[in-house]
């Protein structure tokens, strides 16, 4: 099962790098969002430090939605999704393979997003970058898990990107609130431990436990 998950994720990541589709779109979209925020707010140092958690999570959310809208694109274009379902693989392996591939692409974008945000907004919190990346990693795990489930649910819809966003935003709101508050705590006090981190972990556990089960039930319908 682990080998199947790895191969599915590797296929998605390498296929995207060859065609330069999802990763490039996510990266340029995140840069555009940051530039718009920077031009719109032009905050001073103290205000910029206060805005960074919300700016980062907003950019991560909309960038991830863009990637999730294309998570099954290659299978749809090649008519291969039914072939994946017919393969002798557990439905959980198919889910986790697609989830891991999307997670890797999202994390690569975030690895560039965090330094660019600090540079554009002139925020000197470089010592906190590992903790910020850790929080983004935790939040993205849950966000992409729920997103892959909803992407499978909406893949045949006519306006699937819009429908995906409408379904995902209210369901993922508690995780985003916990992520923003935990990041604000890190920036203000350098403290990673706290109730918001625990809440983030709880929602990760819920999404990662329920999404594979829901995916298996959904593709069997």
N, C-alpha and C positions, 0 to 999 in steps of 0.2 A: 504493500500500500504506500509506504514512504517513497519507494522508487517511482511509482506512478505519479504521486503528487509532485515530486521533483521534476519529472520529465514534462508534465503539463505546464508547470511554472516556467521551466527553461524554454519550452516552445514559445510561450507567450512573450517572454522577455526578449529572447533572441529574434523572434519574428518581428517584434515592434522595432528593435534597433535596425534591422535590415530595411524595413519600410519607412522608418522615421515618421511614424504616425502619432501614436498616443503620447509617447514621452515628449516629443517635440511640441505638440499642442499644449500639453500640461505645463511645460516649462515656459513657453512664451506667454501663455495666458496668465500664469502667476506673476511674471515680470510686468505684464501690462497692468494687472491689478495693483501691484505695489507702486508703480509709477503714478497711477491715477490717485491713489491714496496720498502719496507724498506731495503731489502737486496741489491736491485739494486742501490738505490740512496745514502743511508747513509748520509743524509744531516746534516749540522750543524743546530743550533737552529734557526737562522734567515731564512735560506733557507727552513727549514722544515715548519716554520710558513707560508711562502709564497706558499708552495706546497700543504698545507692541503686542500684548497677548491677544487682544481682539483682532488686530490686523493680521497676525499670523494665522489664527484659527479660521478667520473668514476666508483668507486666501487658500488655506489648506482645504477647507470644505468645498469651495466652488471648483478648485482645481481637481480634487478627487472625484467630484461628480462628473467632470468632463471625462476622466479616465474610465469611470464605471460605465458611462454610456457606451463605451466601445469594448467592454470586456468580452462580449461574445461576437464581436464584429467579424473576426477572421473565420469563425465557424459558420456564420450566416452567409458570408460571401462565397465560401467554398461548399456550402451545403453539408458541412461536416458535423453539425451538432447532433444529428440523429445517429451518426456513426459513433460519436463519443458515448451516447446513451446505450448503444448496442454492445460496446466493448465490455469485456468481463471485468469491470471495475466497480468497487463500491461507490454509491452515489456520494458518500462523504469524501472519497479521494478526488472525485471530479470537482466538488465544491472547493476543497482545500487547495487543489492545484490552481484553479482560477483565482482564488483569493490570494494565494502566495505570489503569483505573477503580478497581480495588480498592486499588492502591497510593496513589492520591490520597486516598481516604477514610481509609486507615490513617494517612497522614502528617498529615492535618488533625487527627485525634484525637491524634497524638503531639505536635503543636504546642501543644496544650493540656495534655497529660499531663506533660510535663517541668516547666514552671513550677509546676503544682499539686503535683507531687512535692516540689520544693524548698521550697515554702511549707509544706506539711503536715508535713514532717520537719525543717523549720528548718535547712536545709543551705545555707550561703552559698558556693556555687560558681557564681555567675551568670556569671562571666567564662568559664567552660568550657561554657556552654550551646550555643554554635555547634558545638563539637566533639562534644558529646553528641548533638546533633541529626544531625550528619553520620554518626556511627556508627549511630544508629537508622535513618537513611535507607538506609545500605548493607545493614544486616541485614534490613530490611523488604523490600528488593528481592529478595533470595534467598528469604526466607520466603514472600512472596506468589507468587513464580514457581512454587515447588514446590507451594504450596497450591492454586493454580488448576488445576494438573495433577491433583492428587489429588481436588479438588472435582469435576472432570469425570469422574473414574474412579468416584466414589461417589455421583453425583447420583441414580441410580436405586435406591440401596440404601434399605432401610426405616429403618435407624438411621444415616443418612448423617453427621450431626454427630459421633456417637461414633466411627464408623469413620474419618472424616477425621482426628480427633484421634489415634487409635491409629496410623494410618499416618504422620502428619506428625511427631509428636514424636520418634521415634527417628531419622528421616532428617534432621531439622533440628537435632539436638542439637549436632553439631560447630560449626555456625554460631552457635548461641546461646552456647556456651562461649567461642568467639573474641570474640563481642560483649561478653560480661560482662567478660572479662579486659582487652580493649582499653579499655572504659569505666573500669574500676578504675584502669588505668594513667593515663588522662587525669585522673581526679579526684585521684589521689595525687601525680602529678608534672607534670600539664599537658602531657604528651608524647603526641602523636597517632601518631607514627611508631613502628613496632615490629613484631615477628613476628606478634602477634595481629591487627593491622590487615591485614597481608599475607594471613594465613589467611582473614580475613573476605572479602577481595577474591577469593581463589581459589575459595571456596565460592559466592560470587555468580556468578562466571564459569561454574562448573560447572552450577549450577542454571539459569541463564539460557540456557545453550547446549543442555542436554539436555531441559528442560521443553517448549519448543516442538516439538521433534522427537517427544517422547513424546505430546504432545497431538494432533498430526497423525495419528500411528499409532492412537491410542486412538479418536478420533471416526470413523475410517474402518472400525473393526471393527463 
